[in-house]
Amino acid sequence: MPVAIAVKVRFFARLREQAGVETEALEVPPTSTLADVYHSLRRRHPALEPDRGSVRGAINQEFSDWDTAVSVGDEVAFIPPVSGGF
C-alpha cells in the first residue's frame, strides 16, 4: 500500500488569489477524502477560505461531496460560489 498518493489541485476565482497559485501538486495519505485535501491545503495556504460551506469541491471535473475519496492522479478543484445575475 502506498504511503501517499499524488493529486493535482486547481483553485478558482478568489481561492486562487488566496492560495497565490492556480494549480499545484499535493501528496496525501491514500485514504484521503476531498475534505482531507482541503484541510491539507489550508495548512499550506492559511489564507484559504476557512468555511468549507463557502467552497465547492470537484474531483475530475465533477462536483463531489466532502467525504468522497480521492485517488492517485485525480484532478481536484475548489470553487467558491458564483454570485451575480441581471
C-alpha positions, 0 to 999 in steps of 0.5 A: 500500500502506498504511503501517499498518493499524488493529486493535482489541485486547481483553485478558482476565482478568489481561492486562487488569489488566496492560495497565490497559485492556480494549480499545484501538486499535493501528496496525501495519505491514500485514504484521503477524502476531498475534505482531507485535501482541503484541510491539507491545503489550508495548512499550506495556504492559511489564507484559504477560505476557512468555511468549507460551506463557502467552497465547492469541491470537484474531483475530475471535473465533477462536483463531489461531496466532502467525504468522497475519496480521492485517488492517485492522479485525480484532478481536484478543484475548489470553487467558491460560489458564483454570485451575480445575475441581471 
